[in-house]
Amino acid sequence: MNRVTANGTDDGRDEDATHAGKRVGVDVGGTFTDVVLVTADSLVTAKVSSTEPQHEGVLSGIRKACNRAGIAPDEIESFVHATTVSVNALLERDGAETALVTTAGFRDVLEIGRQTRPHLYDLSAEKTPPLVPRHRRFELDERSTVDGVDTPVDLDALDELVETLSDVDSVAVSFLHAYRHPANEAEVAATLRERLDVPVSASSEVLPTFREYERTSTTVVDAYLRPAIDSYLGELVAGATEIGLPEPQVMQSNGGIADPDHIRERAVTTVLSGPAAGVVGASASADGVLDTTGVEGIVTFDMGGTSSDVGVVRERDIARTTDVTVAGQPIGTPMVDIETVGSGGGSIAWVDEGGALRVGPESAGADPGPVCYGNGGDRPTVTDANVVLGYIGAGTEFGGEVAMDEAAAREALADLAEEAGLSSAVEAAEGVYRVANATMTRAIRSVTIERGHDPRTFALVAFGGAGPMHAAALAEQLDIDRVVFPLAGGVLSAYGLLAADEKYDAVRTRRVELAEADPETIVGIYEELIDEVESNVTAEEAPVIERTAALRYRGQSFELDVDVDVDERFDPATVRERFTAAHRQAYGYAMDDPVELVTLRVTGTVENEPPRTQYRPHTTESAESKDQPTTRSVVFDGEEQRATVSGRTELEPGTTIDGPAILEGEESTTVIPPTWTGTVRGDGAVVCTRGDRR
């Protein structure tokens, strides 16, 4: 358990900003469910194994944290949650039996998709099947153009369709040009909601933007997920009420939280719920580093049991995107821009037909888990490799529940070494570690270099159960000089839930050449979007409004978002200047071609103050009695060395840690390689610098 006081900090934060209320954040991962509980004077963390159904593990984790904090669950005033129900349903394809209703002649838009191919020269490549098979895709005789409704809905055909849809679990409605003129779609959606006892998702409500395929796909994903989300939230709310907890607010993919009723209506917004919380938590943990000269932003690195998630925070703004594909399904709603790779602590190491060592994407998950968990797993994982390399000690207990079996891990890696033609278990473990790191390095490059950012000007914030063991090695490969290990790094996504703002987005396509855009019309659309956002806010405070516009050069097939300042006028010249700068930043050049305005977006945010904590070290009696620091044998770059081993919560603020060193915590283990030096901050975070660059 980590415990820190919450009466202010000695790192420059304002003591008066402290929250006095009791708040709990719970993040469900593939292997563990993480809990962070904040009271008036402490921050308590807990980790339990994830369960099926998920809500049982969530409530179990909260009870465990409450016991440690010495409070009852009914004393908690705020409950925030990140769930994997949506993404799991997509990955496992066990969502609702969904029907699609669309314009006559456009039944196959969902299957035709785009011309892009993930493997251009692979003649045997197969496309991901659509979530709705052809026999459940239905056409209606109706038509709208960009100028208005051309053909109203055939009501007789609609009556027949209602009878046909009587046995489905949910319905998606996506008509041609409904983003501009939604009357026909709204009529059909209203009729289906009235006459069918199933959720109905309409594209003009879910994603009122152009591009038929992406709009239809996003709407189908929403319909596909809504029954599962509704059922899960119902179970969670009932269980929470039973033990006296308030209703949970739920993390959305955009990095903001919303109430359960809103989530039930917009299930698609939770697809990247957990990873988004991690980026928010990392951003909240990196304030001091962002003030460091030469640091333009941070790369967030969350390595869990199944996968690794990488994001970017630049100039304190979390990067977001509307161009995401999850489990082969394009989703156009705003999300934190995260690159996910199948390389986590539980990722299984294997040898391919050519004799090459591979890692992932298959994972041992929570059951049976890595071999070293002693729970029946028999295939070596990244965690097993870390045990063999000495990074994880034989006596380590994650979450106070899972003890490491070093002998079993070594035996599994020895078998892998024999299969791969390597000389020893240690050599196989080094190979697994390097292969996993190579995969994660590519992910970091994709969100930095490929987005026009120089990673050398960023700091790396590492968290998750496995992230702190790999972060410094990744930083060296990317020539990053500074790495931050937050105190609650093993449960930082749960911490991020308590730091998250309430946030809502509204969007509308308005295609017009920027120079010809009528300022009054644009301002009017923004005002309508603001009204939509404000209608969703549950907090008493008014939201902070952010306006953006998606623009492109004429003829381009992609857009860039820029901020738009609107008081009483919309200034096309200023917007063009910002687009030019953004294009040059992203692609290295700008043009004199006409610029087209494509989409207007409004984001409303009710800001939330993150928990303000002051770290107080917790020293065990055994640690106090030791004359010499503990050391153990670890392997770095093929060389066996003695590393200092310390308890993660036993270090005084201001302590300097010279590598090689291992910091052991209940939720994660931090590895500081040779040539790296760490310093303990006032909030308990450890900031490491490479070489003599401190």
C-alpha positions as CSV (number, residue, x, y, z in Angstrom):
1,M,0.0,0.0,0.0
2,N,1.2,3.5,-0.8
3,R,0.0,6.2,1.6
4,V,0.8,9.9,1.3
5,T,-0.6,12.8,3.2
6,A,-2.9,15.2,1.4
7,N,-2.4,18.4,3.3
8,G,-0.4,20.2,0.7
9,T,3.0,19.6,-0.8
10,D,6.6,20.9,-0.6
11,D,7.0,21.1,-4.4
12,G,5.3,24.5,-4.9
13,R,1.7,23.5,-4.8
14,D,-0.9,25.5,-2.9
15,E,-2.0,23.8,0.3
16,D,-5.3,25.6,0.1
17,A,-6.1,23.8,-3.1
18,T,-6.4,20.5,-1.3
19,H,-9.7,18.5,-1.6
20,A,-11.1,17.6,1.8
21,G,-13.7,15.1,0.4
22,K,-13.2,11.3,0.2
23,R,-12.9,10.3,-3.5
24,V,-12.1,6.9,-5.1
25,G,-11.0,6.1,-8.7
26,V,-11.1,2.6,-10.1
27,D,-9.5,1.5,-13.3
28,V,-10.1,-2.0,-14.7
29,G,-7.2,-3.6,-16.6
30,G,-6.7,-6.9,-18.3
31,T,-4.9,-8.4,-15.3
32,F,-5.5,-6.1,-12.3
33,T,-8.1,-3.7,-11.1
34,D,-6.5,-0.6,-9.6
35,V,-7.9,1.7,-6.9
36,V,-6.8,5.1,-5.6
37,L,-8.7,6.5,-2.6
38,V,-8.1,10.0,-1.4
39,T,-9.2,11.2,2.0
40,A,-8.6,14.5,3.8
41,D,-5.2,13.4,5.0
42,S,-4.1,10.5,2.8
43,L,-3.9,8.8,-0.5
44,V,-4.3,5.0,-0.4
45,T,-3.8,2.6,-3.3
46,A,-4.9,-1.0,-3.8
47,K,-4.7,-3.6,-6.5
48,V,-6.8,-6.7,-6.9
49,S,-7.2,-9.2,-9.7
50,S,-9.7,-8.3,-12.4
51,T,-12.8,-10.4,-12.4
52,E,-15.6,-11.4,-14.8
53,P,-18.0,-9.8,-14.4
54,Q,-15.9,-6.7,-13.9
55,H,-18.0,-4.9,-11.3
56,E,-17.3,-7.6,-8.7
57,G,-13.5,-6.7,-8.9
58,V,-14.3,-3.0,-8.8
59,L,-16.3,-3.3,-5.6
60,S,-13.8,-5.7,-4.1
61,G,-11.0,-3.2,-4.8
62,I,-12.9,-0.3,-3.2
63,R,-13.6,-2.4,-0.1
64,K,-9.9,-3.3,0.2
65,A,-8.9,0.4,-0.2
66,C,-11.5,1.5,2.4
67,N,-10.2,-1.1,4.9
68,R,-6.7,0.2,4.5
69,A,-7.8,3.8,4.9
70,G,-9.9,2.9,8.0
71,I,-13.2,4.2,6.5
72,A,-16.5,2.7,5.4
73,P,-17.5,2.7,1.7
74,D,-20.6,4.9,2.5
75,E,-18.2,7.7,3.6
76,I,-17.0,8.1,0.0
77,E,-18.4,11.2,-1.7
78,S,-17.2,10.7,-5.3
79,F,-16.6,7.6,-7.3
80,V,-15.0,7.7,-10.8
81,H,-14.5,4.7,-13.0
82,A,-12.6,3.6,-16.1
83,T,-13.9,0.4,-17.8
84,T,-12.8,-2.0,-20.4
85,V,-16.3,-3.4,-21.2
86,S,-16.5,-1.6,-24.5
87,V,-13.0,-2.3,-25.8
88,N,-13.3,-6.0,-24.7
89,A,-16.6,-6.3,-26.5
90,L,-15.0,-5.0,-29.7
91,L,-11.8,-7.1,-29.4
92,E,-13.7,-10.3,-28.5
93,R,-16.7,-9.5,-30.9
94,D,-19.3,-10.4,-28.3
95,G,-21.4,-7.2,-28.4
96,A,-25.0,-6.9,-29.3
97,E,-26.8,-8.5,-32.3
98,T,-27.1,-5.2,-34.1
99,A,-29.1,-4.2,-37.2
100,L,-28.2,-1.3,-39.5
101,V,-30.8,0.8,-41.3
102,T,-29.5,2.9,-44.1
103,T,-30.4,4.7,-47.4
104,A,-31.4,2.5,-50.3
105,G,-28.3,1.7,-52.3
106,F,-25.9,2.1,-49.4
107,R,-26.4,-1.2,-47.6
108,D,-22.8,-2.2,-48.2
109,V,-20.9,1.0,-47.2
110,L,-20.0,-0.7,-44.0
111,E,-18.3,-3.6,-45.8
112,I,-16.8,-1.8,-48.7
113,G,-15.0,0.6,-46.4
114,R,-11.9,2.4,-47.8
115,Q,-9.3,1.5,-50.3
116,T,-6.5,1.4,-47.8
117,R,-4.9,-1.9,-47.1
118,P,-2.9,-2.6,-43.9
119,H,-0.6,-5.0,-45.8
120,L,-0.3,-3.7,-49.4
121,Y,1.5,-6.7,-50.9
122,D,-0.1,-9.5,-48.9
123,L,-2.3,-11.3,-51.4
124,S,-3.8,-13.4,-48.6
125,A,-4.7,-10.5,-46.3
126,E,-8.3,-10.5,-45.0
127,K,-10.4,-7.5,-44.0
128,T,-11.9,-7.4,-40.6
129,P,-15.6,-8.5,-41.0
130,P,-18.1,-5.7,-40.3
131,L,-19.9,-5.9,-36.9
132,V,-23.2,-6.1,-38.8
133,P,-23.5,-9.0,-41.3
134,R,-25.2,-8.3,-44.6
135,H,-28.5,-10.1,-43.7
136,R,-29.0,-7.6,-40.8
137,R,-28.3,-4.5,-43.0
138,F,-31.6,-3.0,-44.2
139,E,-32.4,-0.2,-46.8
140,L,-35.1,2.4,-46.7
141,D,-36.3,4.4,-49.7
142,E,-35.3,8.0,-48.6
143,R,-32.8,10.5,-49.8
144,S,-31.2,13.7,-48.6
145,T,-28.6,15.8,-50.4
146,V,-26.3,18.5,-49.0
147,D,-29.0,21.0,-50.0
148,G,-31.9,19.4,-48.2
149,V,-34.4,16.5,-48.0
150,D,-35.1,15.2,-51.5
151,T,-37.2,12.1,-50.8
152,P,-39.1,11.6,-47.5
153,V,-39.2,8.3,-45.7
154,D,-41.5,5.6,-47.1
155,L,-43.7,5.1,-44.1
156,D,-45.2,1.8,-45.3
157,A,-41.7,0.4,-45.8
158,L,-40.8,1.6,-42.3
159,D,-43.8,-0.3,-40.8
160,E,-42.6,-3.5,-42.5
161,L,-39.0,-2.9,-41.2
162,V,-40.2,-2.6,-37.6
163,E,-41.6,-6.1,-37.8
164,T,-38.4,-7.4,-39.3
165,L,-36.3,-5.9,-36.5
166,S,-38.2,-7.5,-33.7
167,D,-35.5,-10.0,-32.8
168,V,-32.3,-7.8,-32.7
169,D,-30.6,-6.3,-29.6
170,S,-29.9,-2.9,-31.0
171,V,-30.3,-0.7,-34.1
172,A,-28.0,1.7,-35.9
173,V,-29.5,4.3,-38.3
174,S,-27.2,6.0,-40.7
175,F,-28.7,7.9,-43.7
176,L,-26.9,9.6,-46.5
177,H,-26.1,13.3,-45.7
178,A,-27.9,13.0,-42.3
179,Y,-25.0,15.1,-40.8
180,R,-26.4,18.1,-42.8
181,H,-30.1,17.3,-43.0
182,P,-31.1,14.8,-40.3
183,A,-34.9,15.0,-40.6
184,N,-35.4,11.6,-42.3
185,E,-33.0,9.9,-39.9
186,A,-34.6,11.5,-36.9
187,E,-38.1,10.4,-38.0
188,V,-37.0,6.8,-38.4
189,A,-35.0,6.7,-35.1
190,A,-38.0,8.1,-33.2
191,T,-40.3,5.5,-34.7
192,L,-37.9,2.6,-33.9
193,R,-37.4,3.9,-30.3
194,E,-41.2,4.1,-29.8
195,R,-42.0,0.7,-31.3
196,L,-38.9,-1.4,-30.4
197,D,-37.6,-2.1,-26.9
198,V,-34.0,-1.9,-27.9
199,P,-31.4,0.9,-28.0
200,V,-31.3,2.9,-31.3
201,S,-28.2,4.9,-32.3
202,A,-28.7,7.6,-35.0
203,S,-25.6,8.9,-36.8
204,S,-26.9,12.5,-36.7
205,E,-26.7,12.3,-32.9
206,V,-23.6,10.1,-32.5
207,L,-21.3,11.7,-35.1
208,P,-22.9,14.5,-37.3
209,T,-19.9,14.7,-39.7
210,F,-19.3,13.9,-43.3
211,R,-17.7,10.7,-44.7
212,E,-20.3,8.0,-44.8
213,Y,-18.1,5.1,-43.9
214,E,-16.6,6.5,-40.7
215,R,-20.0,8.0,-39.6
216,T,-21.8,4.7,-40.2
217,S,-19.0,2.7,-38.6
218,T,-19.0,4.9,-35.5
219,T,-22.8,4.7,-35.2
220,V,-22.7,0.9,-35.6
221,V,-20.0,0.6,-32.9
222,D,-22.2,2.7,-30.5
223,A,-25.2,0.5,-31.1
224,Y,-23.1,-2.7,-30.8
225,L,-21.8,-1.6,-27.4
226,R,-24.9,0.0,-25.8
227,P,-26.6,-3.1,-24.4
228,A,-23.3,-4.3,-22.8
229,I,-22.6,-0.9,-21.3
230,D,-26.1,-0.5,-20.1
231,S,-26.1,-3.9,-18.4
232,Y,-22.7,-3.3,-16.8
233,L,-23.5,0.1,-15.5
234,G,-26.7,-1.3,-14.1
235,E,-24.9,-4.0,-12.2
236,L,-22.2,-1.5,-11.0
237,V,-24.7,1.1,-9.8
238,A,-26.7,-1.5,-8.0
239,G,-23.6,-2.9,-6.3
240,A,-22.3,0.5,-5.4
241,T,-25.7,1.5,-3.9
242,E,-25.8,-1.6,-1.9
243,I,-22.6,-0.7,0.0
244,G,-23.4,3.0,0.2
245,L,-21.2,4.3,-2.7
246,P,-22.5,7.2,-4.9
247,E,-23.2,6.5,-8.6
248,P,-20.0,6.4,-10.6
249,Q,-18.9,8.9,-13.1
250,V,-17.3,7.2,-16.1
251,M,-14.1,8.1,-17.9
252,Q,-14.6,8.8,-21.7
253,S,-12.1,8.3,-24.5
254,N,-11.7,12.1,-24.8
255,G,-10.1,12.3,-21.3
256,G,-13.1,13.7,-19.5
257,I,-15.7,12.1,-17.2
258,A,-19.5,12.0,-17.6
259,D,-22.4,10.7,-15.6
260,P,-23.8,7.1,-16.2
261,D,-26.9,8.3,-18.1
262,H,-24.9,10.1,-20.7
263,I,-22.6,7.0,-21.1
264,R,-25.6,4.8,-21.6
265,E,-26.6,7.0,-24.5
266,R,-23.1,7.2,-26.0
267,A,-21.4,3.9,-25.3
268,V,-18.9,4.5,-28.1
269,T,-17.3,7.3,-26.1
270,T,-15.8,4.7,-23.6
271,V,-13.8,2.6,-26.0
272,L,-10.5,4.0,-24.7
273,S,-11.7,4.8,-21.2
274,G,-8.8,3.3,-19.2
275,P,-5.9,4.5,-21.5
276,A,-7.3,8.0,-21.5
277,A,-7.3,8.0,-17.7
278,G,-3.6,7.1,-17.7
279,V,-2.7,10.0,-19.9
280,V,-4.6,12.4,-17.7
281,G,-2.9,11.0,-14.6
282,A,0.6,11.3,-16.2
283,S,-0.1,14.9,-17.2
284,A,-1.2,15.7,-13.6
285,S,2.0,14.1,-12.3
286,A,4.4,16.0,-14.5
287,D,3.8,19.6,-13.6
288,G,7.3,20.2,-12.2
289,V,9.0,18.6,-15.2
290,L,7.0,20.6,-17.7
291,D,8.6,23.7,-16.1
292,T,12.1,22.4,-16.8
293,T,14.1,24.3,-19.4
294,G,14.2,22.5,-22.7
295,V,11.2,20.2,-22.0
296,E,8.4,20.9,-24.4
297,G,6.1,18.2,-23.3
298,I,5.8,14.6,-22.1
299,V,5.4,11.2,-23.6
300,T,3.1,9.1,-21.4
301,F,4.1,5.4,-21.3
302,D,1.6,3.0,-19.7
303,M,2.6,-0.7,-19.8
304,G,0.1,-3.0,-18.2
305,G,-0.4,-6.7,-18.3
306,T,-1.8,-7.0,-21.8
307,S,-0.7,-4.0,-23.8
308,S,1.3,-0.7,-23.7
309,D,-0.3,2.7,-24.4
310,V,1.6,5.8,-25.4
311,G,0.4,9.3,-25.6
312,V,1.7,12.9,-25.8
313,V,1.1,16.0,-23.8
314,R,2.5,19.1,-25.4
315,E,2.5,22.5,-23.7
316,R,0.1,21.0,-21.1
317,D,-2.4,20.1,-23.8
318,I,-3.3,16.4,-24.1
319,A,-3.2,15.4,-27.8
320,R,-6.6,14.2,-29.1
321,T,-7.7,12.7,-32.4
322,T,-10.8,11.7,-34.3
323,D,-9.1,9.2,-36.6
324,V,-8.9,6.0,-34.6
325,T,-9.4,2.4,-35.5
326,V,-10.1,-0.1,-32.7
327,A,-10.3,-3.8,-33.4
328,G,-10.6,-3.0,-37.1
329,Q,-13.5,-0.6,-36.6
330,P,-13.0,3.1,-37.5
331,I,-14.4,5.4,-34.8
332,G,-14.7,9.2,-35.3
333,T,-15.5,10.5,-31.9
334,P,-12.8,12.5,-30.1
335,M,-10.3,10.4,-28.2
336,V,-7.0,11.0,-26.5
337,D,-4.4,10.3,-29.2
338,I,-3.0,6.9,-28.0
339,E,-0.9,4.4,-29.7
340,T,-1.5,0.9,-28.4
341,V,0.7,-2.1,-29.0
342,G,0.3,-5.7,-27.8
343,S,3.3,-5.7,-25.6
344,G,2.6,-5.9,-21.9
345,G,3.9,-7.7,-18.8
346,G,1.7,-10.7,-19.7
347,S,2.6,-10.8,-23.4
348,I,3.7,-14.3,-24.3
349,A,7.2,-14.9,-25.8
350,W,7.4,-17.4,-28.7
351,V,9.5,-18.5,-31.6
352,D,8.2,-18.1,-35.1
353,E,8.7,-20.5,-38.0
354,G,11.9,-18.8,-39.0
355,G,13.4,-19.2,-35.5
356,A,13.0,-15.6,-34.6
357,L,12.0,-14.6,-31.1
358,R,8.7,-12.8,-30.9
359,V,6.7,-11.2,-28.1
360,G,2.9,-10.8,-28.1
361,P,0.3,-9.8,-29.0
362,E,-1.2,-12.9,-27.2
363,S,-1.2,-12.4,-23.5
364,A,-1.4,-14.7,-20.5
365,G,-3.9,-12.3,-19.0
366,A,-5.0,-12.5,-15.4
367,D,-5.8,-16.2,-15.6
368,P,-3.5,-18.1,-15.6
369,G,-1.1,-15.2,-15.9
370,P,2.7,-15.4,-16.3
371,V,4.5,-18.5,-15.2
372,C,6.0,-16.8,-12.2
373,Y,2.5,-16.2,-10.7
374,G,2.3,-19.9,-10.0
375,N,-1.3,-20.0,-11.2
376,G,-1.0,-22.6,-13.9
377,G,0.6,-20.5,-16.7
378,D,3.2,-22.5,-18.7
379,R,4.2,-20.1,-21.4
380,P,7.0,-17.5,-20.8
381,T,6.0,-13.8,-20.7
382,V,7.7,-10.4,-20.4
383,T,7.1,-10.5,-16.6
384,D,8.9,-13.9,-16.4
385,A,11.9,-12.3,-18.3
386,N,12.0,-9.5,-15.8
387,V,12.1,-12.0,-12.9
388,V,15.0,-13.9,-14.5
389,L,16.9,-10.6,-15.2
390,G,16.6,-9.7,-11.5
391,Y,14.4,-6.7,-12.0
392,I,11.6,-8.3,-10.1
393,G,12.7,-9.9,-6.9
394,A,11.7,-13.5,-5.9
395,G,9.9,-12.2,-2.8
396,T,7.9,-9.5,-4.6
397,E,4.1,-9.6,-4.1
398,F,2.1,-7.5,-6.5
399,G,-1.0,-6.1,-4.9
400,G,-0.1,-8.0,-1.8
401,E,-1.7,-11.1,-3.5
402,V,0.6,-12.5,-6.2
403,A,4.1,-13.8,-5.1
404,M,6.8,-14.5,-7.7
405,D,8.0,-18.0,-8.4
406,E,11.5,-17.4,-9.8
407,A,12.4,-21.0,-10.3
408,A,9.3,-21.6,-12.5
409,A,10.1,-18.4,-14.6
410,R,13.7,-19.5,-15.1
411,E,12.6,-23.0,-16.2
412,A,10.1,-21.5,-18.7
413,L,12.8,-19.2,-20.1
414,A,15.2,-22.0,-20.4
415,D,12.7,-24.0,-22.5
416,L,12.3,-20.9,-24.7
417,A,16.1,-20.5,-25.0
418,E,16.4,-24.1,-26.2
419,E,13.6,-23.6,-28.8
420,A,15.3,-20.3,-30.0
421,G,18.8,-21.7,-30.1
422,L,20.0,-19.5,-27.3
423,S,22.5,-20.6,-24.6
424,S,20.6,-19.9,-21.4
425,A,17.5,-18.7,-19.7
426,V,19.2,-15.3,-19.0
427,E,20.0,-14.9,-22.7
428,A,16.4,-15.7,-23.6
429,A,15.1,-13.2,-21.0
430,E,17.4,-10.5,-22.4
431,G,16.0,-11.2,-25.9
432,V,12.4,-11.0,-24.7
433,Y,13.2,-7.7,-22.9
434,R,14.8,-6.2,-26.1
435,V,12.0,-7.4,-28.4
436,A,9.3,-6.0,-26.2
437,N,11.2,-2.7,-25.9
438,A,11.6,-2.5,-29.7
439,T,7.8,-2.8,-30.1
440,M,7.2,0.0,-27.5
441,T,9.9,2.2,-29.0
442,R,8.1,2.1,-32.4
443,A,4.9,3.2,-30.6
444,I,6.6,6.2,-29.1
445,R,8.1,7.2,-32.4
446,S,4.7,7.0,-34.0
447,V,3.2,9.6,-31.6
448,T,6.3,11.9,-31.6
449,I,8.4,11.8,-34.8
450,E,5.5,10.8,-37.0
451,R,3.4,13.7,-35.6
452,G,6.2,16.3,-36.1
453,H,7.6,16.2,-32.5
454,D,11.2,15.7,-31.5
455,P,11.2,13.1,-28.6
456,R,14.6,14.5,-27.4
457,T,12.7,17.6,-26.2
458,F,10.2,15.5,-24.2
459,A,10.3,13.8,-20.9
460,L,8.9,10.3,-20.5
461,V,6.4,9.6,-17.7
462,A,6.3,5.9,-17.0
463,F,3.5,4.0,-15.2
464,G,1.5,0.9,-15.2
465,G,2.5,-2.3,-13.5
466,A,5.4,-2.9,-15.9
467,G,6.2,0.5,-17.3
468,P,8.8,1.6,-14.7
469,M,10.8,-1.5,-15.5
470,H,11.2,-0.6,-19.2
471,A,11.1,3.2,-19.3
472,A,14.8,4.1,-18.9
473,A,15.8,1.6,-21.5
474,L,13.2,3.1,-24.0
475,A,14.4,6.6,-23.2
476,E,18.0,5.6,-24.0
477,Q,16.9,4.3,-27.4
478,L,15.0,7.5,-28.1
479,D,17.7,9.8,-26.7
480,I,15.3,11.1,-24.0
481,D,17.2,12.5,-21.0
482,R,14.5,12.6,-18.4
483,V,12.1,10.0,-17.0
484,V,9.4,10.5,-14.3
485,F,8.2,7.7,-12.2
486,P,5.1,8.9,-10.3
487,L,4.6,7.5,-6.8
488,A,1.3,5.9,-7.6
489,G,2.7,4.7,-10.9
490,G,1.3,1.2,-10.7
491,V,-2.2,2.6,-10.4
492,L,-1.8,6.0,-12.2
493,S,-4.8,5.5,-14.4
494,A,-6.9,5.2,-11.3
495,Y,-5.2,8.4,-10.0
496,G,-5.9,10.1,-13.3
497,L,-9.6,9.5,-12.8
498,L,-9.5,11.7,-9.8
499,A,-7.7,14.4,-11.8
500,A,-10.0,14.3,-14.8
501,D,-12.3,17.1,-15.8
502,E,-16.0,16.7,-16.8
503,K,-15.9,17.0,-20.5
504,Y,-18.3,16.9,-23.5
505,D,-17.8,17.4,-27.2
506,A,-20.2,18.6,-30.0
507,V,-19.4,18.6,-33.7
508,R,-20.9,19.6,-37.0
509,T,-19.6,19.4,-40.6
510,R,-19.7,22.7,-42.5
511,R,-17.8,22.4,-45.7
512,V,-17.0,25.8,-47.3
513,E,-13.9,27.5,-48.6
514,L,-12.4,29.4,-45.6
515,A,-12.1,32.7,-47.4
516,E,-15.7,32.6,-48.4
517,A,-17.1,31.5,-45.0
518,D,-19.8,33.8,-43.6
519,P,-18.6,34.8,-40.1
520,E,-22.1,35.2,-38.7
521,T,-23.1,31.7,-39.9
522,I,-20.0,30.1,-38.3
523,V,-20.6,32.0,-35.1
524,G,-24.2,30.8,-35.1
525,I,-23.2,27.1,-35.5
526,Y,-20.7,27.5,-32.7
527,E,-23.5,28.9,-30.5
528,E,-25.7,25.9,-31.3
529,L,-22.8,23.5,-30.4
530,I,-22.2,25.3,-27.1
531,D,-25.9,24.9,-26.2
532,E,-25.6,21.2,-26.9
533,V,-22.5,20.8,-24.7
534,E,-23.9,22.9,-21.8
535,S,-27.1,20.7,-21.8
536,N,-24.9,17.7,-20.9
537,V,-23.0,19.3,-18.0
538,T,-24.1,18.0,-14.6
539,A,-21.7,20.2,-12.5
540,E,-23.0,23.4,-11.0
541,E,-20.1,25.4,-12.6
542,A,-20.3,26.7,-16.2
543,P,-18.0,24.8,-18.5
544,V,-14.9,26.4,-20.1
545,I,-15.6,26.5,-23.8
546,E,-13.0,25.6,-26.4
547,R,-13.7,26.1,-30.1
548,T,-11.8,24.3,-32.9
549,A,-12.1,23.9,-36.6
550,A,-10.8,21.1,-38.9
551,L,-9.3,22.5,-42.1
552,R,-7.4,21.3,-45.1
553,Y,-5.9,22.5,-48.3
554,R,-8.3,22.1,-51.3
555,G,-7.9,18.6,-52.6
556,Q,-6.5,17.1,-49.5
557,S,-8.2,14.1,-47.9
558,F,-7.2,14.8,-44.3
559,E,-7.7,17.7,-41.9
560,L,-5.9,19.5,-39.1
561,D,-7.5,21.0,-36.1
562,V,-6.8,24.5,-35.0
563,D,-8.1,26.7,-32.2
564,V,-10.7,29.3,-33.0
565,D,-11.2,32.5,-31.0
566,V,-14.8,33.6,-31.4
567,D,-16.1,36.6,-29.6
568,E,-18.6,38.2,-31.9
569,R,-16.7,37.5,-35.1
570,F,-15.1,34.6,-36.9
571,D,-11.8,35.8,-38.5
572,P,-10.8,33.6,-41.5
573,A,-7.4,35.3,-41.8
574,T,-6.4,34.4,-38.3
575,V,-7.7,30.8,-38.7
576,R,-5.7,30.5,-41.9
577,E,-2.5,31.6,-40.1
578,R,-3.0,29.0,-37.4
579,F,-3.7,26.3,-40.0
580,T,-0.5,27.2,-41.9
581,A,1.5,26.9,-38.7
582,A,-0.1,23.6,-37.7
583,H,0.5,22.1,-41.2
584,R,4.2,23.2,-41.2
585,Q,4.6,21.6,-37.7
586,A,3.0,18.3,-38.7
587,Y,4.3,17.9,-42.2
588,G,7.3,20.3,-42.6
589,Y,5.8,22.6,-45.2
590,A,2.9,24.9,-46.0
591,M,1.2,26.0,-49.3
592,D,-0.5,29.0,-50.8
593,D,-3.5,26.9,-52.0
594,P,-7.0,27.7,-50.9
595,V,-8.0,26.4,-47.5
596,E,-11.3,24.6,-46.9
597,L,-13.2,24.7,-43.6
598,V,-14.6,21.2,-43.0
599,T,-15.8,20.7,-39.4
600,L,-16.6,22.8,-36.4
601,R,-16.2,21.4,-32.9
602,V,-16.9,22.7,-29.4
603,T,-15.5,21.1,-26.2
604,G,-17.0,22.1,-22.8
605,T,-14.9,21.4,-19.8
606,V,-15.7,21.7,-16.1
607,E,-12.2,21.7,-14.5
608,N,-11.4,19.5,-11.6
609,E,-8.5,20.1,-9.1
610,P,-6.3,17.0,-9.0
611,P,-5.5,15.5,-5.6
612,R,-2.8,17.5,-3.9
613,T,-0.5,15.2,-2.0
614,Q,2.6,15.5,0.2
615,Y,4.7,12.4,0.3
616,R,5.7,11.0,3.7
617,P,8.0,8.0,3.6
618,H,6.9,4.8,5.2
619,T,9.9,2.9,6.7
620,T,9.5,-0.6,8.0
621,E,11.2,-1.8,11.1
622,S,13.4,-4.2,9.2
623,A,14.5,-1.4,6.9
624,E,15.4,0.8,9.8
625,S,17.6,-1.9,11.3
626,K,19.7,-2.5,8.2
627,D,23.3,-1.2,8.4
628,Q,23.9,-1.7,4.7
629,P,21.4,-1.2,1.8
630,T,20.1,-4.4,0.2
631,T,21.5,-5.4,-3.1
632,R,20.8,-8.2,-5.6
633,S,22.2,-9.4,-8.9
634,V,20.6,-7.9,-12.0
635,V,21.5,-8.0,-15.7
636,F,22.0,-4.9,-17.8
637,D,23.2,-5.2,-21.4
638,G,24.5,-8.7,-20.9
639,E,26.5,-7.8,-17.8
640,E,25.6,-9.0,-14.3
641,Q,25.8,-6.3,-11.7
642,R,24.8,-5.6,-8.1
643,A,21.9,-3.2,-7.9
644,T,20.8,-1.4,-4.8
645,V,17.3,-2.4,-3.7
646,S,15.0,0.0,-1.9
647,G,11.4,0.1,-0.9
648,R,9.6,2.6,-3.2
649,T,7.9,4.3,-0.2
650,E,11.0,4.3,2.1
651,L,12.9,7.1,0.4
652,E,13.0,10.6,1.9
653,P,12.2,13.6,-0.3
654,G,15.4,14.9,-1.8
655,T,17.1,11.5,-1.8
656,T,19.5,10.9,-4.7
657,I,19.5,7.4,-6.2
658,D,22.5,6.3,-8.4
659,G,21.9,3.4,-10.8
660,P,21.9,0.6,-11.0
661,A,19.0,0.5,-8.5
662,I,15.7,-1.2,-8.0
663,L,12.8,0.5,-6.3
664,E,10.2,-2.0,-5.1
665,G,6.6,-1.1,-4.7
666,E,3.4,-3.0,-4.1
667,E,2.0,-2.1,-7.5
668,S,5.1,-1.9,-9.6
669,T,8.9,-2.1,-9.7
670,T,11.1,0.7,-10.9
671,V,14.4,-0.1,-12.6
672,I,17.1,2.6,-12.7
673,P,20.0,1.4,-15.0
674,P,23.7,2.3,-14.7
675,T,24.5,5.9,-15.8
676,W,21.0,7.1,-14.6
677,T,20.4,9.1,-11.5
678,G,17.1,9.7,-9.7
679,T,15.9,12.3,-7.2
680,V,12.8,11.9,-5.0
681,R,10.4,14.8,-5.3
682,G,8.2,16.2,-2.6
683,D,5.2,14.4,-4.0
684,G,7.1,11.1,-3.9
685,A,7.7,10.9,-7.7
686,V,11.2,9.9,-8.7
687,V,12.7,12.0,-11.6
688,C,15.6,10.3,-13.3
689,T,18.2,11.9,-15.6
690,R,20.7,10.2,-17.9
691,G,24.4,10.6,-17.4
692,D,25.4,14.0,-16.0
693,R,22.4,15.7,-17.5
694,R,20.4,16.6,-14.4
